[in-house]
């Protein structure tokens, strides 16, 4: 019976954790539930980077009733003084009798230390309840904290014949409005969005999030806007440069470092990543973004960037939206190109596919475990 109840309350904590999507990166998503006498008396989740953690919200709601209660937490409570005080000590001070945790925090600053504080205080501990489900919620955090390289998620919208635009570059709109709403969610979920210079020159995209907050139940957040621009061709008036939020990042050749034009971009708050040469490896770009504490990247294209990512086998997961439309032109722009496989055994295969329906569009989600 205890096992059933533990899973019930941990499942609730996991659902709460998801509400922090887009607001806490590069921190983990965490939910917490305080239970006493079979009733939930406090709930919380990590809502904002630098703000109170899930355990604090839940314990504050429970108040004095937290004494002698059980707390369910999706990730090991922190043990160090960071932007907020250590949650493990807050749990001890609240008089919690039992602490149920889904999984250990791999962050070297925590990694078992939080559990030790709680255990040494004489609190009963149970670890591993719905561990897989809790880790699934924090795939981004788990990769970044262990490798310091962002989680790379591919998104693209294609026709039935695999095109992302006509030969003249027109692409509005291949997918329907329902599918595009999901894209706005992805732009909030992931910390950065990445496109190539051709996308900027052809479409002049804003690369922001226009999320329906009420529909998706999370707060909208604009991502960092990363443009791969080896020759520094981005127009000064490009939409992605003019948000006054210091979130535009141009990846360009180190040959351009001393150009006068750089000063003009920097006056707009633009950041730069300088790499050698004119053809960049995706792994080098991601490594530099990781140094900026960007934990996740939504790769939206175009064809050249997507092809590079497949070639380097560096995509962690993705969602490909497919519309019931056919362009039927060999010169139209494909979403991936430049490969010459002789055998079906050698072609790219999407792992762990999941199929979604968005009105008259479908999508294939995949994940490289």
N, C-alpha and C positions, 0 to 999 in steps of 0.2 A: 504493500500500500504506500509506504514511504517513497518507493521508487517512482510510482505513478504520480504522486503529488510533486515530487522533486522535478520531474520532467514537465509537468503542467506549469509550474511557476517559472522554471527556467525558459520554457518556450515563450512565456509572456515577457520575460526579460529580454530575450532575443528580438522579439517584435519591437519592443521599446528602443532597443539599440539602433534599429534601422532608421528611426526618426531623426537621428543625427547626421544622416547621409548629406554630404556636401558642406557640412558646417565645421567639421573637426579635423580635417586633414592637416598635417600628416599623423595626427593622433588616431587611435583606434576608435571604432564604434563600440560603445559599452552601454548595457542596460542593467538596471538593478531593481529588485522587488523585495520589500520587507513584509514578512508574513508572521502573524501571531494568532494563535487559537483558530487556525484554519481560515483566516481572513487577511486579505492584502491591506496593510495599513500605510504603506508608502511605496511610491514608484518614482523612477527617475531614469534619465539617460544623459549621456554627454551631448550637450546641445551646441556648444561653440568652443572652438580652439581657444585655450587660455581661460575658459570658464570653469565653473564647478563640475566635478566628475559625477557620474551616474549615482554612485553610492551616497554622495553628499546630498543630492536632490532627494533621494529616497529616504534617507535617515532624517532629513529636515522635515519631510512630510509626516513621517511616523512620530517624530517628537519624542516625548518621554516614554511613549508606548513601545519604543524600539528595545527597551530593556527586556531581556529574556526572549527576544524574537529570533527568527531565522532570516538571514539575508541571502538572496540569490543574485549572483553577479556573473555576467557572461565572460569576463576576463579577470584574471588575478588582480586584486586591488593593488594600487601602486604603493611603494614603500619609501619613495624619495621626495624631497622638497623640490618641486619644479615651479611652474606657474601657479600651482595650487598645493596645499598641504597634502601629506600622504594619507590616502584613503584607508590604508590598513589600520593606522592608529585611530582614525575617526571611528572605525567599526568597533575597535576595542573600547574606546571612550563611551560609545553609545550603549554599552552593556549587552551587545548581541551575544546570544547563546550558541548559535550554530551558523556556519558560513558555508554555503554551497557554491562552488565555482565551476564554470564550464571548462576553462582551459588556462594553462600557465601563460603568462606574458613573456615572450621571447626577448623583449627589450633587456639588454644586459643590466640596466639600472634597476630592473625589477626582478625578473627571472627567479622566482622562488622566494625572494626576500619578503614579499608581501605576505605570502602564506606562512612564513616562519614567524613573523611578528604576531599574526593572528593565533597561530598554534601555541606559541609560548605564553600567550595570555590566557590559555586554558579554554579557548573556544573550540567547539567540535567542528571539524572540517570534513567536507566531502568534495572530492575533485573528479571532474570528468563527465558530469551530467550534460548530455547533449553537446559533447565536445565538437563533433564534426560540424553540427549545425552552427555552432558559435564561430568556428574557424571559417566557415563558408562566408559569414557576414564580413569577416575581416581579412579577406584575401589580399586586398590592397596593402593594408598595414603589415601583414605577415611577410609579404615579399619585400617591402621596402625596409623594414626594420632589420631583416636578415642580410639583405644584399646592397642596400642603399641605391638601388636602381628602380625607377618607376615601373609600375604595373602598366603594360601597354594593351589597350583595348581598341580593336578595329571596328569602325562603323562605316558602312557605305550603303548607298541605295542604288540598285541596279535594275535594268530591264531583264526580261527573260533571256535575251541574248547576251547578257553580261556587260552591258554598256552603262557608263555613268554620265555620258553626255553625247550630243550629236557631234559631227565632225567640226562644227563651228564653235563647239564648247558650250552650247545651251543645255542646261540641266534642270531648269525649273518648270514644272516639278515632276520628277520621276515617281516618287512615292506620294502617298496620300497624306492628308492632314493628321490622321490618327498616328501613323508611323512617325511623322515629324514631331508630334508631341512627345513621343518616347525619346527622340533625339535630344529634346530640350532637357529631359530628365538626365540623360547621359552627360550632357554638358555641365549639369550641376553636380552630378556624382563624382566625376573625375576632375582632378585638380587643374589639369591643363588640356587644351585642345591643340592639335598640330595639323597644319596644312603646308603645302608647298607654294612657292611663289606663283606658279601658273594659276592656281586657284584664286589667289589674291588679284592677279592682273585681269582674269576673266570675269570673276564674280564680285569682287570687292566685298567680301563677306564681313559682317560685324564680329563673328565668332564669339558671340555672347550667349547667355542663357535667357530664354523667354518662357521659363517654366510656369505652368499653372500650379501655383503652390497649394491651392485648395484641393485640386484633383489628385496630386501626388503626395500630399501630406508632409512635405518638407519645405524648408526655406530655400528660395532661389539664391544661387551664388554664381557670379561670373567667373569662368575659368581663366587661368593664365593663357594668353593667346600666343602660340609659338609658330613662327613662320620660318620655313627653311628657304633662305634667300642667299645663295652663294655669291651672286654678283651685286647684291644690294640694290635691287630694282624696285623695292616696295615704295609706292608713291607716298609722299609726306601726308597727303590728304586721305590715305587709305583709312577705311572705317576702323580697322582693328587697332590702329595707332592712336585713336582720338577718344579715349574713354577717361583720361585723366585719373587713372587708377594704378599706374606703374605696373600693369600686368602684361604689357606687350613685350615679347622676347623675340628678337631676330637672331637666327643662327646663320652666320655668314663666314666668308673666307677671312683668314687672318691677314690676307693681303689688303683688306679694306680698313684695317684698324686705324690708320692715320688719315683717312679721308675727311675732308671738311664736313661732308654730309653726315658723318657720325654725330657731330655736335648738334645738328638740327634734330635728329632723331632723339638724342638724349634729352634735349630740352622739352620733348613731349613725354618724358618719363620712360622711354624705351630702354630695355636692358639688352645686352648683347652676349652671345656666346660665339667666340672666334675659334674656328677649326682650320687645320691646314688643308690646302688644296681647294678644289671646287666640287668634288664629289665626296659626300660625307657618308660615313657608316652610321646606321641607326643606333648601334650600340654605343658609339661615342657621343651621339646627341643625348641619349638617355642618361649616360653617365654624368654628363654636365648638368642636366636638369636635376638629377638626384642630388648633386652638390648644392643646388638651390633649394633643397628640401621640398621638391615637388615629387609626390609619391605615386602619381598616376597620370597617364596621358591617354586622351581619346584621339586616336588617329583617324582623321576624316578624309585624308587624301591629299593630292590626287593619285592618279595611276602610278606615277613614278615612285612616290613614297611608299605606297602600298606594296608595290612589287619589290622594293628594297627590303621592306619588313619581312615579306615572305621568304625572300632569298636568304636573309640572315637568320631565319627561323626564330624570330625574337618576339612574336606576338603571343601574349598570354591568353587572350580570349577575345571574343568579338561578336558582333551581330550584323548580319548582312540582310538588308531589307530588299525584298523582291516584288516588283510591281508587274501586273499583267499587261505589259507593254513590250513591243518589239520595234527596234529601230531598223534593223535589217541592212546595215551599212558597214562594210568592212573598214571604212575609214572613220567610223564613229569611235569615240574614246572608250576603251575597255577598262574595267576596274583593276585588272592585272595584266601584265604583258612582259614579253622579253624572255620567255622560257621555251625550251625546245626538248620536251620529253619524248623518248622513243617508246616507252612502255607505260602502260596504265599502273604498273607497280611502283613507278617512280613519281607519279604526280602528287600534288598536294592533296591531303585528305584532312577534312575538318574533324577534330576529335570531340567526342561527347556531344553530338548535335542535339539541340532541342528546338522544336518548331513552334512558332507563335503566329497568331492570326491578328491582323490589324485591318478590319474591314475587308476590302478586296486586295489587300497586300498580305504577304506572309514574310516571316523572317526565319533565318537559321542562326541560332545562338550556338557558339562553340567555345570550348575551353581546353587549352593544352595543359593537362595536369602533369 
